[in-house]
Amino acid sequence: MRLSPAFNVIVTHLNPKALAAPACAPARSSCDWLSQEWDAIVVGAGTAGINVADRLCKAGKKTLLLELGGPHLSTFAKGSTLRCPPDVVAAFQGCAIGGTSAINAGLYFQPPASDWDGNRDQGGWRSADVPPATERLLARQPSVTNYSQGGRFYLQSGNEAARKWPVDDAGFVDVEINHELDNRDRVFGRLAYNYIGGERGGSARTYPQTALARKNFHLQTGARVKYINQVGVAASGVVAEVDGVPHTASLAPKGRIILSAGALLSPQILMYSGIGPEEVLQNLEGFFDNPNTYIELSGRTIRSYTYSYADPPPRGRDLSLSSRSGPYAFSSQTAVFFGYVSQGDGSRISVQGTIGSSEFGDYTDNNTITLNVYGTSGLYSSGRVVLSGDNFAPGPGAAGVQPGVAGRGWPHAASIARNSTVEEIYTYITTWSECAVGTVNHWSSSCRIGKYADADTKAIRTENFYVVDASVLLPLSVNPQFGAMVAAEKGAERLLATWD
């Protein structure tokens, strides 16, 4: 049985209801880091950058970590600046300790082996090569499905009602997602999160603590790296603005620059610096985001939940504060499903869907929840990172449609008719609306291995310039956070092996 036509869409927005980010290390004095030379300068203290910096300084490398964002307490705090300002990047991206993993929903799925084996140019990064890096990551940041301290699952009415569609009617198998790592075809289960003790985990919660305790490590917040200084094909340091004033941080002999600013900002710095072969700089193609569609589901047994951080419901507030449990112990989604859509040329498109516990847009009654459906890997379309007066103009993804199960056994679909034809579904997902927003901000692949960087993550035809973040990965069939953190572990491992 084929997937429903509605599955051939692509990708859920980073949930604005994501949990608050933990407090981060304060900025240090700018005079110290400017007067020294560094073995490694890591640009970006995000999902990958913190991890890379921690591993490098643990290996004895004198490491400087530069981050545009600063210390923050919560993404919901008044005047919070956890997101990157529009003059930095015209997209939803975290500029904070932890990067976007500090403000997203915290979904944390281990990529299947097929994700690593899909790039024939990706020698040294195949599924047989990454288990040690994956094991190191899981030792620092486990993947959990049981998110609350009390061991309970909350807001389950929508999950129970919607489960009947994929499992009972469409033949999906209900599995323990973390026990079926290589099975991403026609499976349904509870989501995997990066939470620790009922609170957000991720890079900001795990790797900085050990790095900050070392004397050969320095974290400088509020530093916007503009470009890389270079002599020929060798980088000598970076120019970073602090409070609007440019400063130069210098490399020691045999030093390395590592860009870990994300799939949008790493290419931006690259292009501003003019580093790399001209033909590559002019064609940073393959840039990818997961296009998505929302479907609003309504049913008599469904009870939606409205999150409020300014005035939270007393019971939810008290459960969260007293025992790190209740609805505020997770980011609203209650279930996930995965599948593949086979194409005529033998390839296949990966599809992921999540079932939320809240309404969306104009569909606000108490019996409505949101189903997000998005394509992840295998799509024919990708975009290109470009510079413009408005910063980036990322290219859109595209969705394909095939006939299949047309939603039998759903709760009532409020935003699209339950008996819609394939043509009507195609129109629904390709016509802009609140529900068919088309992007989820899961950026990747702009500097992928084999195209811009070699297997050691070194930029092609450069001497000491590396990229280690989601930029180097092919589009994954799951949310990219886990893969980006594996890339950090693997990239640091390979980078350290290049030092004399």
Stockholm file with secondary structure:
# STOCKHOLM 1.0

chainA/1-500         MRLSPAFNVIVTHLNPKALAAPACAPARSSCDWLSQEWDAIVVGAGTAGINVADRLCKAGKKTLLLELGGPHLSTFAKGSTLRCPPDVVAAFQGCAIGGTSAINAGLYFQPPASDWDGNRDQGGWRSADVPPATERLLARQPSVTNYSQGGRFYLQSGNEAARKWPVDDAGFVDVEINHELDNRDRVFGRLAYNYIGGERGGSARTYPQTALARKNFHLQTGARVKYINQVGVAASGVVAEVDGVPHTASLAPKGRIILSAGALLSPQILMYSGIGPEEVLQNLEGFFDNPNTYIELSGRTIRSYTYSYADPPPRGRDLSLSSRSGPYAFSSQTAVFFGYVSQGDGSRISVQGTIGSSEFGDYTDNNTITLNVYGTSGLYSSGRVVLSGDNFAPGPGAAGVQPGVAGRGWPHAASIARNSTVEEIYTYITTWSECAVGTVNHWSSSCRIGKYADADTKAIRTENFYVVDASVLLPLSVNPQFGAMVAAEKGAERLLATWD
#=GR chainA/1-500 SS CCCCGGGSSBCCCCCTTCCCCCCCCCCCCHHHHHTSEEEEEEECCSTTHHHHHHHHHHTTCCEEEEESSCCCSCTTSTTCCCBCCTTTCSSCCBCSTTGGGGTSCCBCCCCCHHHHTSCTTCTTCSTTTSHHHHHHHHHHSCCBSCCSTTCCCCCCHHHHHHTIIIIIITCCEECCGGGCTTCCSSEEECCCBCCBTTBCCSHHHHHHHHHHTSTTEEEEESEEEEEEEEETTEEEEEEEEETTEEEEEEEEEEEEEEECSHHHHHHHHHHHHTCSCHHHHTTCEEEBCCCEEEEEEECTTCCCCCCCSSSCCHHHHHHHHHHSCSGGGSCSCCEEEEEEEECTTSCEEEEEEEECSSCBTTBCSTTEEEEEEEECSCCSCCEECCCCTTSCCCCCCCCCCCCCCCCTTCSEESSSCTTCCHHHHHHHHHSCSSSCCCCCCCCBCTTCBTTTBCTTCBBTTCSSEEECSGGGSCCCSSCSHHHHHHHHHHHHHHHHHTCC
#=GC SS_cons         CCCCGGGSSBCCCCCTTCCCCCCCCCCCCHHHHHTSEEEEEEECCSTTHHHHHHHHHHTTCCEEEEESSCCCSCTTSTTCCCBCCTTTCSSCCBCSTTGGGGTSCCBCCCCCHHHHTSCTTCTTCSTTTSHHHHHHHHHHSCCBSCCSTTCCCCCCHHHHHHTIIIIIITCCEECCGGGCTTCCSSEEECCCBCCBTTBCCSHHHHHHHHHHTSTTEEEEESEEEEEEEEETTEEEEEEEEETTEEEEEEEEEEEEEEECSHHHHHHHHHHHHTCSCHHHHTTCEEEBCCCEEEEEEECTTCCCCCCCSSSCCHHHHHHHHHHSCSGGGSCSCCEEEEEEEECTTSCEEEEEEEECSSCBTTBCSTTEEEEEEEECSCCSCCEECCCCTTSCCCCCCCCCCCCCCCCTTCSEESSSCTTCCHHHHHHHHHSCSSSCCCCCCCCBCTTCBTTTBCTTCBBTTCSSEEECSGGGSCCCSSCSHHHHHHHHHHHHHHHHHTCC
//
